[in-house]
Amino acid sequence: MKLSTRGFWIAGIVLSFFGVAVARWLSPQVPPGYTLMTTLAGQLLALGGLFVIALGTRKRRKRGEAEGS
Amino acid sequence: MEWKDVLNLFQGIATLAASEPSIAIARIGLIFLGMLLVYLGKKEVLEPLLMIPMGFGMAAVNAGVLFLSATQQGTLFVNPILSEPTQLINILQIDFLQPIYTFTFSNGLIACFVFMGIGVLLDVGYVLERPFESMFLALCAELGTVATFPIAVACGLSYNDAASIAMVGGADGPMVLYTSLMLSKNLFVPITVVAYLYLGLTYGGYPYLIKLLIPKELRGINVERSKNVVTITSGEKLAFAIIACSVLCLLFPVAAPLFLSLFVGVGVRESGLTHFISFIGGPVLYGSTFFLGLLLGVLCEANTILNPQILILLLLGILSLLLSGIGGIIGGYLMFFLKKGKYNPTIGIAGVSCVPTTAKVAQKSVTEVSPEVLILPYALGANISGVITTAIIAGIYVTLVPLFK
């Protein structure tokens, strides 16, 4: 599924805040042995979402450069 | 009148005579070390913005010791140990640097001001142009920050102290100060002094590491750039800054002051608020840097800094920075192999987040071999990513380490 630049931004923001919800809201509620793992997973998802946003700007830039040349 | 009464006119000398020999020798040594720092700062071997005030502060505080009472020696500079409110209000009216220490240093405000200034100087467009490469190199360059933690614990440091000294590998002074204030209040003076001394040395030391690990042919590789360069808009950078700030503050609220400081600086820059840019990038940044250096120097009073753990901190600090540099270069090599030889591995060292020092070091090392090759845009992307990843690791340490019991 190809995403437009706006799609990358939306996907990235949704993923980031989902990761925050996992790390900060879900992890205290899971059984004690799984808390650290859930927290780390949530943090990785949240940071991954920021990365997705950056990929969107990169894609727009590459498309612009390809059209220009 | 006896000779000792004459000596009491010069209490700086009388207190030397009245001190234990180890403290007296340490005071004299620190006075000369302060002079050396001023000399090295003037010669630009170490960062002069910090070393000049630090050197003066160090020399003055160790020379200006007097008898506060019949049995107690001290200075009129700052008392970092007091915390009881009545004593604190009293000393605020006596020690001339106490207000700056109490209201800006011990609560991390001065570190945040420096970070705001750094944010105003940063162009996150370099990160958004090449996010994968920049983040990958920055992560590799955090090798020292991550690997030094278990090594420090194995050397006998507590988890909190180990995390604080490991942050030296992040090569970011305000973050080392902030992390050590949060996690290791009793060691934050020696840790921060060690960090700033070593950070000043990266400009001199990292080129040798590059020459050792990267052969000339690879250092001279030219990275192809598109002829039609499309820049990232300021709107995109501003949106990224506010989203990243919110997400990171939600994840690591203990480190929220650092994230806010960095991204508000970025936001001010991308909003084009010229008066704020001039104010934060000028008086705030340089004023904070000046008082940070002065306070660090003044805190190096012999009684405060002489700690049996100082030697281990010196060794772990240099290990952390060394591992970070090596990690960055390993990242550069991995990118070189991933791009089938069309990438200059020297760029990897710029992942160490001493902005813009390591980016300049990378460019300078390449220019010595191939003057026509320009890698600075790539190096700056990795450099700025390094700041963000180091802030994230600081947030992780400050949040998770206290949970390790």
Interface residues (C-beta under 8 A of the other chain):
Chain A: W9 G12 I13 S16 F17 G19 V20 A23 R24 L36 T39 G42 Q43 A46 L47 G49 L50 F51 I53 A54 L55 T57 R58 R60 R61 G64 E65 G68 S69
Chain B: V127 L128 E129 R130 P131 F132 M135 S226 K227 N228 V229 V230 T231 I232 E236 A239 F240 I243 A244 V247 L250 L251 I392 I396 L400
